[in-house]
Amino acid sequence: MNDYTKTRLSRIRNILARHVSALDLIMNGEATNLEAGQELSLLLNEMYTGSDFKQDCKELEAEAYRLADKEGLIHE
């Protein structure tokens, strides 16, 4: 794993960790329905817009397949 990959994975993990923490609060009844709706809106926005999260996932996907091909792990 190179620095490029580590940096992108770290950003993805941080975004997911923030959402998981918020979802835990919602599930434990520590958030209002409005806060739950707002959190889900943020999560959907991260997933479906041109966010850094989505871009990082796409770039890492391509990089992982490129490295797997380079290592001879992909057979056509």
N, CA, C and O atoms as a Tripos MOL2 file, in Angstrom:
@<TRIPOS>MOLECULE
protein
  304   303    76     0     0
PROTEIN
NO_CHARGES

@<TRIPOS>ATOM
      1 N           0.8560   -1.1700    0.0000 N.3       1 MET1
      2 CA          0.0000    0.0000    0.0000 C.3       1 MET1
      3 C           0.9030    1.2340    0.0000 C.2       1 MET1
      4 O           1.8260    1.3460    0.8070 O.2       1 MET1
      5 N           0.6210    2.1430   -0.9070 N.am      2 ASN2
      6 CA          1.4410    3.3510   -1.0030 C.3       2 ASN2
      7 C           0.7850    4.5130   -0.2450 C.2       2 ASN2
      8 O          -0.3320    4.3810    0.2560 O.2       2 ASN2
      9 N           1.4870    5.6470   -0.1660 N.am      3 ASP3
     10 CA          0.9790    6.8030    0.5760 C.3       3 ASP3
     11 C          -0.3300    7.3340   -0.0060 C.2       3 ASP3
     12 O          -1.2180    7.7640    0.7310 O.2       3 ASP3
     13 N          -0.4380    7.3000   -1.3290 N.am      4 TYR4
     14 CA         -1.6690    7.7390   -1.9950 C.3       4 TYR4
     15 C          -2.8620    6.9400   -1.4780 C.2       4 TYR4
     16 O          -3.8910    7.5060   -1.1090 O.2       4 TYR4
     17 N          -2.7080    5.6170   -1.4560 N.am      5 THR5
     18 CA         -3.7760    4.7370   -1.0060 C.3       5 THR5
     19 C          -4.0720    4.9510    0.4690 C.2       5 THR5
     20 O          -5.2350    5.0290    0.8640 O.2       5 THR5
     21 N          -3.0340    5.0450    1.2860 N.am      6 LYS6
     22 CA         -3.2190    5.2480    2.7290 C.3       6 LYS6
     23 C          -3.9760    6.5380    3.0200 C.2       6 LYS6
     24 O          -4.8630    6.5640    3.8730 O.2       6 LYS6
     25 N          -3.6270    7.5990    2.3160 N.am      7 THR7
     26 CA         -4.2830    8.8880    2.5320 C.3       7 THR7
     27 C          -5.7640    8.8140    2.1790 C.2       7 THR7
     28 O          -6.6120    9.2920    2.9320 O.2       7 THR7
     29 N          -6.0690    8.2180    1.0410 N.am      8 ARG8
     30 CA         -7.4680    8.1070    0.6130 C.3       8 ARG8
     31 C          -8.2600    7.1940    1.5500 C.2       8 ARG8
     32 O          -9.3960    7.5080    1.9080 O.2       8 ARG8
     33 N          -7.6680    6.0740    1.9470 N.am      9 LEU9
     34 CA         -8.3550    5.1690    2.8710 C.3       9 LEU9
     35 C          -8.6130    5.8410    4.2140 C.2       9 LEU9
     36 O          -9.6580    5.6280    4.8290 O.2       9 LEU9
     37 N          -7.6840    6.6330    4.6580 N.am     10 SER10
     38 CA         -7.8530    7.3570    5.9230 C.3      10 SER10
     39 C          -9.0140    8.3400    5.8340 C.2      10 SER10
     40 O          -9.8140    8.4510    6.7640 O.2      10 SER10
     41 N          -9.1030    9.0520    4.7110 N.am     11 ARG11
     42 CA        -10.2260    9.9940    4.5390 C.3      11 ARG11
     43 C         -11.5540    9.2540    4.5000 C.2      11 ARG11
     44 O         -12.5280    9.6940    5.1110 O.2      11 ARG11
     45 N         -11.6020    8.1320    3.7850 N.am     12 ILE12
     46 CA        -12.8400    7.3480    3.7080 C.3      12 ILE12
     47 C         -13.2250    6.8500    5.0980 C.2      12 ILE12
     48 O         -14.3820    6.9530    5.5050 O.2      12 ILE12
     49 N         -12.2480    6.3100    5.8190 N.am     13 ARG13
     50 CA        -12.5210    5.7980    7.1690 C.3      13 ARG13
     51 C         -13.0520    6.8990    8.0860 C.2      13 ARG13
     52 O         -13.9900    6.6690    8.8480 O.2      13 ARG13
     53 N         -12.4650    8.0810    8.0200 N.am     14 ASN14
     54 CA        -12.9090    9.1830    8.8720 C.3      14 ASN14
     55 C         -14.3510    9.5810    8.5740 C.2      14 ASN14
     56 O         -15.1280    9.8390    9.4930 O.2      14 ASN14
     57 N         -14.7030    9.6290    7.3160 N.am     15 ILE15
     58 CA        -16.0790    9.9720    6.9400 C.3      15 ILE15
     59 C         -17.0330    8.8960    7.4330 C.2      15 ILE15
     60 O         -18.0680    9.2080    8.0210 O.2      15 ILE15
     61 N         -16.6970    7.6390    7.2000 N.am     16 LEU16
     62 CA        -17.5700    6.5440    7.6330 C.3      16 LEU16
     63 C         -17.6820    6.4950    9.1540 C.2      16 LEU16
     64 O         -18.7650    6.2530    9.6860 O.2      16 LEU16
     65 N         -16.5780    6.7220    9.8540 N.am     17 ALA17
     66 CA        -16.6020    6.7070   11.3240 C.3      17 ALA17
     67 C         -17.5290    7.7870   11.8660 C.2      17 ALA17
     68 O         -18.2620    7.5580   12.8280 O.2      17 ALA17
     69 N         -17.4950    8.9580   11.2490 N.am     18 ARG18
     70 CA        -18.3730   10.0510   11.6950 C.3      18 ARG18
     71 C         -19.8340    9.6490   11.5320 C.2      18 ARG18
     72 O         -20.6490    9.8870   12.4220 O.2      18 ARG18
     73 N         -20.1610    9.0450   10.4060 N.am     19 HIS19
     74 CA        -21.5470    8.6350   10.1660 C.3      19 HIS19
     75 C         -21.9620    7.4800   11.0800 C.2      19 HIS19
     76 O         -23.0950    7.4500   11.5610 O.2      19 HIS19
     77 N         -21.0640    6.5440   11.3200 N.am     20 VAL20
     78 CA        -21.3810    5.4280   12.2130 C.3      20 VAL20
     79 C         -21.6460    5.9510   13.6250 C.2      20 VAL20
     80 O         -22.5770    5.4950   14.2890 O.2      20 VAL20
     81 N         -20.8460    6.8930   14.0800 N.am     21 SER21
     82 CA        -21.0690    7.4800   15.4060 C.3      21 SER21
     83 C         -22.4300    8.1560   15.4890 C.2      21 SER21
     84 O         -23.1490    8.0060   16.4770 O.2      21 SER21
     85 N         -22.7740    8.8930   14.4560 N.am     22 ALA22
     86 CA        -24.0710    9.5680   14.4280 C.3      22 ALA22
     87 C         -25.2120    8.5480   14.3890 C.2      22 ALA22
     88 O         -26.2280    8.7280   15.0610 O.2      22 ALA22
     89 N         -25.0480    7.4860   13.6090 N.am     23 LEU23
     90 CA        -26.0790    6.4480   13.5390 C.3      23 LEU23
     91 C         -26.2400    5.7360   14.8750 C.2      23 LEU23
     92 O         -27.3520    5.3640   15.2510 O.2      23 LEU23
     93 N         -25.1410    5.5470   15.5910 N.am     24 ASP24
     94 CA        -25.2180    4.9550   16.9310 C.3      24 ASP24
     95 C         -26.0480    5.8290   17.8630 C.2      24 ASP24
     96 O         -26.8700    5.3200   18.6250 O.2      24 ASP24
     97 N         -25.8390    7.1300   17.8050 N.am     25 LEU25
     98 CA        -26.6240    8.0490   18.6260 C.3      25 LEU25
     99 C         -28.1110    7.9580   18.2820 C.2      25 LEU25
    100 O         -28.9620    7.9480   19.1710 O.2      25 LEU25
    101 N         -28.4070    7.8940   17.0150 N.am     26 ILE26
    102 CA        -29.7930    7.7820   16.5650 C.3      26 ILE26
    103 C         -30.4080    6.4850   17.0890 C.2      26 ILE26
    104 O         -31.5150    6.4870   17.6280 O.2      26 ILE26
    105 N         -29.6850    5.3810   16.9280 N.am     27 MET27
    106 CA        -30.1980    4.0800   17.3450 C.3      27 MET27
    107 C         -30.3810    3.9980   18.8650 C.2      27 MET27
    108 O         -31.2490    3.2700   19.3470 O.2      27 MET27
    109 N         -29.5720    4.7370   19.6120 N.am     28 ASN28
    110 CA        -29.6760    4.7480   21.0690 C.3      28 ASN28
    111 C         -30.7020    5.7520   21.5750 C.2      28 ASN28
    112 O         -30.8440    5.9360   22.7840 O.2      28 ASN28
    113 N         -31.4170    6.4010   20.6640 N.am     29 GLY29
    114 CA        -32.4330    7.3680   21.0560 C.3      29 GLY29
    115 C         -31.8710    8.6760   21.5710 C.2      29 GLY29
    116 O         -32.5570    9.4160   22.2770 O.2      29 GLY29
    117 N         -30.6360    8.9650   21.2260 N.am     30 GLU30
    118 CA        -29.9800   10.1880   21.6980 C.3      30 GLU30
    119 C         -30.0270   11.3110   20.6660 C.2      30 GLU30
    120 O         -29.3240   12.3130   20.8000 O.2      30 GLU30
    121 N         -30.8470   11.1450   19.6490 N.am     31 ALA31
    122 CA        -30.9890   12.1710   18.6110 C.3      31 ALA31
    123 C         -32.4750   12.3380   18.3130 C.2      31 ALA31
    124 O         -33.2550   11.3900   18.4050 O.2      31 ALA31
    125 N         -32.8410   13.5370   17.9620 N.am     32 THR32
    126 CA        -34.2290   13.7980   17.5810 C.3      32 THR32
    127 C         -34.4880   13.2560   16.1870 C.2      32 THR32
    128 O         -33.5510   12.9280   15.4590 O.2      32 THR32
    129 N         -35.7390   13.1620   15.8190 N.am     33 ASN33
    130 CA        -36.0780   12.7270   14.4640 C.3      33 ASN33
    131 C         -35.5130   13.6920   13.4290 C.2      33 ASN33
    132 O         -35.0860   13.2760   12.3520 O.2      33 ASN33
    133 N         -35.5100   14.9760   13.7570 N.am     34 LEU34
    134 CA        -34.9380   15.9620   12.8430 C.3      34 LEU34
    135 C         -33.4460   15.7060   12.6540 C.2      34 LEU34
    136 O         -32.9480   15.7290   11.5280 O.2      34 LEU34
    137 N         -32.7280   15.4620   13.7560 N.am     35 GLU35
    138 CA        -31.2970   15.1770   13.6570 C.3      35 GLU35
    139 C         -31.0420   13.8880   12.8720 C.2      35 GLU35
    140 O         -30.0780   13.8010   12.1110 O.2      35 GLU35
    141 N         -31.9030   12.8960   13.0580 N.am     36 ALA36
    142 CA        -31.7780   11.6470   12.3090 C.3      36 ALA36
    143 C         -31.9450   11.9140   10.8140 C.2      36 ALA36
    144 O         -31.1610   11.4290    9.9980 O.2      36 ALA36
    145 N         -32.9550   12.6760   10.4660 N.am     37 GLY37
    146 CA        -33.1830   13.0160    9.0650 C.3      37 GLY37
    147 C         -32.0300   13.7900    8.4740 C.2      37 GLY37
    148 O         -31.6240   13.5420    7.3390 O.2      37 GLY37
    149 N         -31.4960   14.7330    9.2450 N.am     38 GLN38
    150 CA        -30.3700   15.5280    8.7600 C.3      38 GLN38
    151 C         -29.1330   14.6620    8.5440 C.2      38 GLN38
    152 O         -28.4120   14.8330    7.5610 O.2      38 GLN38
    153 N         -28.8940   13.7410    9.4590 N.am     39 GLU39
    154 CA        -27.7360   12.8520    9.3230 C.3      39 GLU39
    155 C         -27.8780   11.9660    8.0930 C.2      39 GLU39
    156 O         -26.9140   11.7750    7.3510 O.2      39 GLU39
    157 N         -29.0520   11.4340    7.8750 N.am     40 LEU40
    158 CA        -29.2720   10.5840    6.7060 C.3      40 LEU40
    159 C         -29.1510   11.3830    5.4140 C.2      40 LEU40
    160 O         -28.6680   10.8690    4.4050 O.2      40 LEU40
    161 N         -29.5860   12.6330    5.4440 N.am     41 SER41
    162 CA        -29.4060   13.4980    4.2780 C.3      41 SER41
    163 C         -27.9240   13.7100    3.9810 C.2      41 SER41
    164 O         -27.4990   13.6690    2.8270 O.2      41 SER41
    165 N         -27.1460   13.9360    5.0320 N.am     42 LEU42
    166 CA        -25.6980   14.1110    4.8600 C.3      42 LEU42
    167 C         -25.0640   12.8430    4.2900 C.2      42 LEU42
    168 O         -24.2190   12.9110    3.3970 O.2      42 LEU42
    169 N         -25.4740   11.7000    4.8070 N.am     43 LEU43
    170 CA        -24.9260   10.4340    4.3320 C.3      43 LEU43
    171 C         -25.2650   10.1930    2.8590 C.2      43 LEU43
    172 O         -24.4080    9.7950    2.0710 O.2      43 LEU43
    173 N         -26.4980   10.4350    2.5080 N.am     44 LEU44
    174 CA        -26.9080   10.2780    1.1050 C.3      44 LEU44
    175 C         -26.1550   11.2360    0.1980 C.2      44 LEU44
    176 O         -25.7440   10.8770   -0.9050 O.2      44 LEU44
    177 N         -25.9820   12.4490    0.6750 N.am     45 ASN45
    178 CA        -25.2380   13.4490   -0.0960 C.3      45 ASN45
    179 C         -23.7970   12.9950   -0.3230 C.2      45 ASN45
    180 O         -23.2610   13.1580   -1.4190 O.2      45 ASN45
    181 N         -23.1710   12.4280    0.7060 N.am     46 GLU46
    182 CA        -21.8030   11.9150    0.5800 C.3      46 GLU46
    183 C         -21.7410   10.8050   -0.4710 C.2      46 GLU46
    184 O         -20.7780   10.7140   -1.2330 O.2      46 GLU46
    185 N         -22.7730    9.9680   -0.5040 N.am     47 MET47
    186 CA        -22.7710    8.8040   -1.3850 C.3      47 MET47
    187 C         -23.0460    9.1560   -2.8450 C.2      47 MET47
    188 O         -22.4610    8.5580   -3.7480 O.2      47 MET47
    189 N         -23.9230   10.1130   -3.0780 N.am     48 TYR48
    190 CA        -24.4480   10.2970   -4.4290 C.3      48 TYR48
    191 C         -24.0160   11.5620   -5.1500 C.2      48 TYR48
    192 O         -24.3020   11.7190   -6.3360 O.2      48 TYR48
    193 N         -23.3460   12.4490   -4.4720 N.am     49 THR49
    194 CA        -22.9070   13.6620   -5.1670 C.3      49 THR49
    195 C         -21.4310   13.5480   -5.5070 C.2      49 THR49
    196 O         -20.8060   12.5180   -5.2560 O.2      49 THR49
    197 N         -20.8940   14.5730   -6.0590 N.am     50 GLY50
    198 CA        -19.4830   14.5950   -6.4250 C.3      50 GLY50
    199 C         -18.5830   14.8570   -5.2360 C.2      50 GLY50
    200 O         -17.6170   15.6130   -5.3390 O.2      50 GLY50
    201 N         -18.8880   14.2420   -4.1160 N.am     51 SER51
    202 CA        -18.1440   14.4800   -2.8860 C.3      51 SER51
    203 C         -16.7480   13.8490   -2.9410 C.2      51 SER51
    204 O         -16.4600   13.0050   -3.7900 O.2      51 SER51
    205 N         -15.8980   14.2810   -2.0170 N.am     52 ASP52
    206 CA        -14.5710   13.6910   -1.8890 C.3      52 ASP52
    207 C         -14.6830   12.2040   -1.5740 C.2      52 ASP52
    208 O         -13.8840   11.4020   -2.0570 O.2      52 ASP52
    209 N         -15.6780   11.8340   -0.7600 N.am     53 PHE53
    210 CA        -15.8800   10.4420   -0.3910 C.3      53 PHE53
    211 C         -16.0850    9.5730   -1.6320 C.2      53 PHE53
    212 O         -15.4180    8.5540   -1.8110 O.2      53 PHE53
    213 N         -16.9960    9.9860   -2.4640 N.am     54 LYS54
    214 CA        -17.3090    9.2160   -3.6700 C.3      54 LYS54
    215 C         -16.0910    9.1670   -4.5960 C.2      54 LYS54
    216 O         -15.7710    8.1150   -5.1490 O.2      54 LYS54
    217 N         -15.4230   10.2880   -4.7620 N.am     55 GLN55
    218 CA        -14.2530   10.3500   -5.6330 C.3      55 GLN55
    219 C         -13.1260    9.4750   -5.0910 C.2      55 GLN55
    220 O         -12.4780    8.7540   -5.8500 O.2      55 GLN55
    221 N         -12.8910    9.5380   -3.7800 N.am     56 ASP56
    222 CA        -11.8550    8.7040   -3.1730 C.3      56 ASP56
    223 C         -12.1590    7.2250   -3.3850 C.2      56 ASP56
    224 O         -11.2590    6.4480   -3.7060 O.2      56 ASP56
    225 N         -13.4150    6.8320   -3.2090 N.am     57 CYS57
    226 CA        -13.8030    5.4330   -3.4140 C.3      57 CYS57
    227 C         -13.5520    5.0000   -4.8540 C.2      57 CYS57
    228 O         -13.0260    3.9140   -5.0950 O.2      57 CYS57
    229 N         -13.9240    5.8420   -5.8030 N.am     58 LYS58
    230 CA        -13.7200    5.5130   -7.2120 C.3      58 LYS58
    231 C         -12.2340    5.3850   -7.5350 C.2      58 LYS58
    232 O         -11.8240    4.4510   -8.2240 O.2      58 LYS58
    233 N         -11.4270    6.3250   -7.0360 N.am     59 GLU59
    234 CA         -9.9960    6.2990   -7.3130 C.3      59 GLU59
    235 C          -9.3330    5.0810   -6.6870 C.2      59 GLU59
    236 O          -8.4760    4.4520   -7.3080 O.2      59 GLU59
    237 N          -9.7230    4.7440   -5.4580 N.am     60 LEU60
    238 CA         -9.1310    3.5830   -4.8010 C.3      60 LEU60
    239 C          -9.5610    2.2740   -5.4430 C.2      60 LEU60
    240 O          -8.7850    1.3200   -5.5030 O.2      60 LEU60
    241 N         -10.7820    2.2300   -5.9140 N.am     61 GLU61
    242 CA        -11.2450    1.0490   -6.6340 C.3      61 GLU61
    243 C         -10.3630    0.8140   -7.8600 C.2      61 GLU61
    244 O          -9.8770   -0.2940   -8.0880 O.2      61 GLU61
    245 N         -10.1660    1.8710   -8.6410 N.am     62 ALA62
    246 CA         -9.3470    1.7700   -9.8470 C.3      62 ALA62
    247 C          -7.9060    1.4030   -9.4970 C.2      62 ALA62
    248 O          -7.2930    0.5790  -10.1750 O.2      62 ALA62
    249 N          -7.3740    2.0010   -8.4620 N.am     63 GLU63
    250 CA         -5.9960    1.7210   -8.0450 C.3      63 GLU63
    251 C          -5.8520    0.2690   -7.5750 C.2      63 GLU63
    252 O          -4.8650   -0.3920   -7.8990 O.2      63 GLU63
    253 N          -6.8230   -0.2220   -6.8220 N.am     64 ALA64
    254 CA         -6.7640   -1.6020   -6.3330 C.3      64 ALA64
    255 C          -6.7680   -2.5890   -7.5060 C.2      64 ALA64
    256 O          -5.9870   -3.5400   -7.5170 O.2      64 ALA64
    257 N          -7.6330   -2.3670   -8.4780 N.am     65 TYR65
    258 CA         -7.6660   -3.2510   -9.6410 C.3      65 TYR65
    259 C          -6.3920   -3.1290  -10.4830 C.2      65 TYR65
    260 O          -5.9110   -4.1180  -11.0380 O.2      65 TYR65
    261 N          -5.8550   -1.9210  -10.5740 N.am     66 ARG66
    262 CA         -4.6140   -1.7230  -11.3170 C.3      66 ARG66
    263 C          -3.4790   -2.4960  -10.6560 C.2      66 ARG66
    264 O          -2.7040   -3.1660  -11.3380 O.2      66 ARG66
    265 N          -3.3780   -2.4080   -9.3360 N.am     67 LEU67
    266 CA         -2.3280   -3.1160   -8.6130 C.3      67 LEU67
    267 C          -2.5240   -4.6330   -8.6750 C.2      67 LEU67
    268 O          -1.5570   -5.3840   -8.7990 O.2      67 LEU67
    269 N          -3.7830   -5.0760   -8.5880 N.am     68 ALA68
    270 CA         -4.0660   -6.5090   -8.6880 C.3      68 ALA68
    271 C          -3.6630   -7.0360  -10.0600 C.2      68 ALA68
    272 O          -3.1120   -8.1310  -10.1750 O.2      68 ALA68
    273 N          -3.9380   -6.2590  -11.0920 N.am     69 ASP69
    274 CA         -3.5540   -6.6530  -12.4490 C.3      69 ASP69
    275 C          -2.0360   -6.7090  -12.5720 C.2      69 ASP69
    276 O          -1.4880   -7.6370  -13.1680 O.2      69 ASP69
    277 N          -1.3680   -5.7240  -12.0140 N.am     70 LYS70
    278 CA          0.1070   -5.6610  -12.0450 C.3      70 LYS70
    279 C           0.7020   -6.8790  -11.3280 C.2      70 LYS70
    280 O           1.7480   -7.3910  -11.7270 O.2      70 LYS70
    281 N           0.0240   -7.3380  -10.2600 N.am     71 GLU71
    282 CA          0.5080   -8.4940   -9.4960 C.3      71 GLU71
    283 C           0.1000   -9.8230  -10.1400 C.2      71 GLU71
    284 O           0.4430  -10.8930   -9.6380 O.2      71 GLU71
    285 N          -0.6340   -9.7470  -11.2520 N.am     72 GLY72
    286 CA         -1.0530  -10.9620  -11.9430 C.3      72 GLY72
    287 C          -2.2380  -11.6600  -11.2940 C.2      72 GLY72
    288 O          -2.4660  -12.8460  -11.5330 O.2      72 GLY72
    289 N          -2.9820  -10.9470  -10.4870 N.am     73 LEU73
    290 CA         -4.1260  -11.5420   -9.7860 C.3      73 LEU73
    291 C          -5.4010  -11.5210  -10.5980 C.2      73 LEU73
    292 O          -6.3740  -12.1860  -10.2390 O.2      73 LEU73
    293 N          -5.4150  -10.7720  -11.6850 N.am     74 ILE74
    294 CA         -6.6000  -10.6910  -12.5440 C.3      74 ILE74
    295 C          -6.3340  -11.4900  -13.8080 C.2      74 ILE74
    296 O          -5.3800  -11.2330  -14.5430 O.2      74 ILE74
    297 N          -7.1900  -12.4520  -14.0390 N.am     75 HIS75
    298 CA         -7.0590  -13.3060  -15.2230 C.3      75 HIS75
    299 C          -8.2850  -13.1220  -16.0860 C.2      75 HIS75
    300 O          -9.4110  -13.2590  -15.6080 O.2      75 HIS75
    301 N          -8.0810  -12.8160  -17.3370 N.am     76 GLU76
    302 CA         -9.2100  -12.6110  -18.2490 C.3      76 GLU76
    303 C          -9.4570  -13.8320  -19.0840 C.2      76 GLU76
    304 O         -10.3700  -13.8410  -19.9090 O.2      76 GLU76
@<TRIPOS>BOND
     1     1     2 1
     2     2     3 1
     3     3     4 2
     4     3     5 am
     5     5     6 1
     6     6     7 1
     7     7     8 2
     8     7     9 am
     9     9    10 1
    10    10    11 1
    11    11    12 2
    12    11    13 am
    13    13    14 1
    14    14    15 1
    15    15    16 2
    16    15    17 am
    17    17    18 1
    18    18    19 1
    19    19    20 2
    20    19    21 am
    21    21    22 1
    22    22    23 1
    23    23    24 2
    24    23    25 am
    25    25    26 1
    26    26    27 1
    27    27    28 2
    28    27    29 am
    29    29    30 1
    30    30    31 1
    31    31    32 2
    32    31    33 am
    33    33    34 1
    34    34    35 1
    35    35    36 2
    36    35    37 am
    37    37    38 1
    38    38    39 1
    39    39    40 2
    40    39    41 am
    41    41    42 1
    42    42    43 1
    43    43    44 2
    44    43    45 am
    45    45    46 1
    46    46    47 1
    47    47    48 2
    48    47    49 am
    49    49    50 1
    50    50    51 1
    51    51    52 2
    52    51    53 am
    53    53    54 1
    54    54    55 1
    55    55    56 2
    56    55    57 am
    57    57    58 1
    58    58    59 1
    59    59    60 2
    60    59    61 am
    61    61    62 1
    62    62    63 1
    63    63    64 2
    64    63    65 am
    65    65    66 1
    66    66    67 1
    67    67    68 2
    68    67    69 am
    69    69    70 1
    70    70    71 1
    71    71    72 2
    72    71    73 am
    73    73    74 1
    74    74    75 1
    75    75    76 2
    76    75    77 am
    77    77    78 1
    78    78    79 1
    79    79    80 2
    80    79    81 am
    81    81    82 1
    82    82    83 1
    83    83    84 2
    84    83    85 am
    85    85    86 1
    86    86    87 1
    87    87    88 2
    88    87    89 am
    89    89    90 1
    90    90    91 1
    91    91    92 2
    92    91    93 am
    93    93    94 1
    94    94    95 1
    95    95    96 2
    96    95    97 am
    97    97    98 1
    98    98    99 1
    99    99   100 2
   100    99   101 am
   101   101   102 1
   102   102   103 1
   103   103   104 2
   104   103   105 am
   105   105   106 1
   106   106   107 1
   107   107   108 2
   108   107   109 am
   109   109   110 1
   110   110   111 1
   111   111   112 2
   112   111   113 am
   113   113   114 1
   114   114   115 1
   115   115   116 2
   116   115   117 am
   117   117   118 1
   118   118   119 1
   119   119   120 2
   120   119   121 am
   121   121   122 1
   122   122   123 1
   123   123   124 2
   124   123   125 am
   125   125   126 1
   126   126   127 1
   127   127   128 2
   128   127   129 am
   129   129   130 1
   130   130   131 1
   131   131   132 2
   132   131   133 am
   133   133   134 1
   134   134   135 1
   135   135   136 2
   136   135   137 am
   137   137   138 1
   138   138   139 1
   139   139   140 2
   140   139   141 am
   141   141   142 1
   142   142   143 1
   143   143   144 2
   144   143   145 am
   145   145   146 1
   146   146   147 1
   147   147   148 2
   148   147   149 am
   149   149   150 1
   150   150   151 1
   151   151   152 2
   152   151   153 am
   153   153   154 1
   154   154   155 1
   155   155   156 2
   156   155   157 am
   157   157   158 1
   158   158   159 1
   159   159   160 2
   160   159   161 am
   161   161   162 1
   162   162   163 1
   163   163   164 2
   164   163   165 am
   165   165   166 1
   166   166   167 1
   167   167   168 2
   168   167   169 am
   169   169   170 1
   170   170   171 1
   171   171   172 2
   172   171   173 am
   173   173   174 1
   174   174   175 1
   175   175   176 2
   176   175   177 am
   177   177   178 1
   178   178   179 1
   179   179   180 2
   180   179   181 am
   181   181   182 1
   182   182   183 1
   183   183   184 2
   184   183   185 am
   185   185   186 1
   186   186   187 1
   187   187   188 2
   188   187   189 am
   189   189   190 1
   190   190   191 1
   191   191   192 2
   192   191   193 am
   193   193   194 1
   194   194   195 1
   195   195   196 2
   196   195   197 am
   197   197   198 1
   198   198   199 1
   199   199   200 2
   200   199   201 am
   201   201   202 1
   202   202   203 1
   203   203   204 2
   204   203   205 am
   205   205   206 1
   206   206   207 1
   207   207   208 2
   208   207   209 am
   209   209   210 1
   210   210   211 1
   211   211   212 2
   212   211   213 am
   213   213   214 1
   214   214   215 1
   215   215   216 2
   216   215   217 am
   217   217   218 1
   218   218   219 1
   219   219   220 2
   220   219   221 am
   221   221   222 1
   222   222   223 1
   223   223   224 2
   224   223   225 am
   225   225   226 1
   226   226   227 1
   227   227   228 2
   228   227   229 am
   229   229   230 1
   230   230   231 1
   231   231   232 2
   232   231   233 am
   233   233   234 1
   234   234   235 1
   235   235   236 2
   236   235   237 am
   237   237   238 1
   238   238   239 1
   239   239   240 2
   240   239   241 am
   241   241   242 1
   242   242   243 1
   243   243   244 2
   244   243   245 am
   245   245   246 1
   246   246   247 1
   247   247   248 2
   248   247   249 am
   249   249   250 1
   250   250   251 1
   251   251   252 2
   252   251   253 am
   253   253   254 1
   254   254   255 1
   255   255   256 2
   256   255   257 am
   257   257   258 1
   258   258   259 1
   259   259   260 2
   260   259   261 am
   261   261   262 1
   262   262   263 1
   263   263   264 2
   264   263   265 am
   265   265   266 1
   266   266   267 1
   267   267   268 2
   268   267   269 am
   269   269   270 1
   270   270   271 1
   271   271   272 2
   272   271   273 am
   273   273   274 1
   274   274   275 1
   275   275   276 2
   276   275   277 am
   277   277   278 1
   278   278   279 1
   279   279   280 2
   280   279   281 am
   281   281   282 1
   282   282   283 1
   283   283   284 2
   284   283   285 am
   285   285   286 1
   286   286   287 1
   287   287   288 2
   288   287   289 am
   289   289   290 1
   290   290   291 1
   291   291   292 2
   292   291   293 am
   293   293   294 1
   294   294   295 1
   295   295   296 2
   296   295   297 am
   297   297   298 1
   298   298   299 1
   299   299   300 2
   300   299   301 am
   301   301   302 1
   302   302   303 1
   303   303   304 2
@<TRIPOS>SUBSTRUCTURE
     1 MET1         2 RESIDUE 1 A MET
     2 ASN2         6 RESIDUE 1 A ASN
     3 ASP3        10 RESIDUE 1 A ASP
     4 TYR4        14 RESIDUE 1 A TYR
     5 THR5        18 RESIDUE 1 A THR
     6 LYS6        22 RESIDUE 1 A LYS
     7 THR7        26 RESIDUE 1 A THR
     8 ARG8        30 RESIDUE 1 A ARG
     9 LEU9        34 RESIDUE 1 A LEU
    10 SER10       38 RESIDUE 1 A SER
    11 ARG11       42 RESIDUE 1 A ARG
    12 ILE12       46 RESIDUE 1 A ILE
    13 ARG13       50 RESIDUE 1 A ARG
    14 ASN14       54 RESIDUE 1 A ASN
    15 ILE15       58 RESIDUE 1 A ILE
    16 LEU16       62 RESIDUE 1 A LEU
    17 ALA17       66 RESIDUE 1 A ALA
    18 ARG18       70 RESIDUE 1 A ARG
    19 HIS19       74 RESIDUE 1 A HIS
    20 VAL20       78 RESIDUE 1 A VAL
    21 SER21       82 RESIDUE 1 A SER
    22 ALA22       86 RESIDUE 1 A ALA
    23 LEU23       90 RESIDUE 1 A LEU
    24 ASP24       94 RESIDUE 1 A ASP
    25 LEU25       98 RESIDUE 1 A LEU
    26 ILE26      102 RESIDUE 1 A ILE
    27 MET27      106 RESIDUE 1 A MET
    28 ASN28      110 RESIDUE 1 A ASN
    29 GLY29      114 RESIDUE 1 A GLY
    30 GLU30      118 RESIDUE 1 A GLU
    31 ALA31      122 RESIDUE 1 A ALA
    32 THR32      126 RESIDUE 1 A THR
    33 ASN33      130 RESIDUE 1 A ASN
    34 LEU34      134 RESIDUE 1 A LEU
    35 GLU35      138 RESIDUE 1 A GLU
    36 ALA36      142 RESIDUE 1 A ALA
    37 GLY37      146 RESIDUE 1 A GLY
    38 GLN38      150 RESIDUE 1 A GLN
    39 GLU39      154 RESIDUE 1 A GLU
    40 LEU40      158 RESIDUE 1 A LEU
    41 SER41      162 RESIDUE 1 A SER
    42 LEU42      166 RESIDUE 1 A LEU
    43 LEU43      170 RESIDUE 1 A LEU
    44 LEU44      174 RESIDUE 1 A LEU
    45 ASN45      178 RESIDUE 1 A ASN
    46 GLU46      182 RESIDUE 1 A GLU
    47 MET47      186 RESIDUE 1 A MET
    48 TYR48      190 RESIDUE 1 A TYR
    49 THR49      194 RESIDUE 1 A THR
    50 GLY50      198 RESIDUE 1 A GLY
    51 SER51      202 RESIDUE 1 A SER
    52 ASP52      206 RESIDUE 1 A ASP
    53 PHE53      210 RESIDUE 1 A PHE
    54 LYS54      214 RESIDUE 1 A LYS
    55 GLN55      218 RESIDUE 1 A GLN
    56 ASP56      222 RESIDUE 1 A ASP
    57 CYS57      226 RESIDUE 1 A CYS
    58 LYS58      230 RESIDUE 1 A LYS
    59 GLU59      234 RESIDUE 1 A GLU
    60 LEU60      238 RESIDUE 1 A LEU
    61 GLU61      242 RESIDUE 1 A GLU
    62 ALA62      246 RESIDUE 1 A ALA
    63 GLU63      250 RESIDUE 1 A GLU
    64 ALA64      254 RESIDUE 1 A ALA
    65 TYR65      258 RESIDUE 1 A TYR
    66 ARG66      262 RESIDUE 1 A ARG
    67 LEU67      266 RESIDUE 1 A LEU
    68 ALA68      270 RESIDUE 1 A ALA
    69 ASP69      274 RESIDUE 1 A ASP
    70 LYS70      278 RESIDUE 1 A LYS
    71 GLU71      282 RESIDUE 1 A GLU
    72 GLY72      286 RESIDUE 1 A GLY
    73 LEU73      290 RESIDUE 1 A LEU
    74 ILE74      294 RESIDUE 1 A ILE
    75 HIS75      298 RESIDUE 1 A HIS
    76 GLU76      302 RESIDUE 1 A GLU
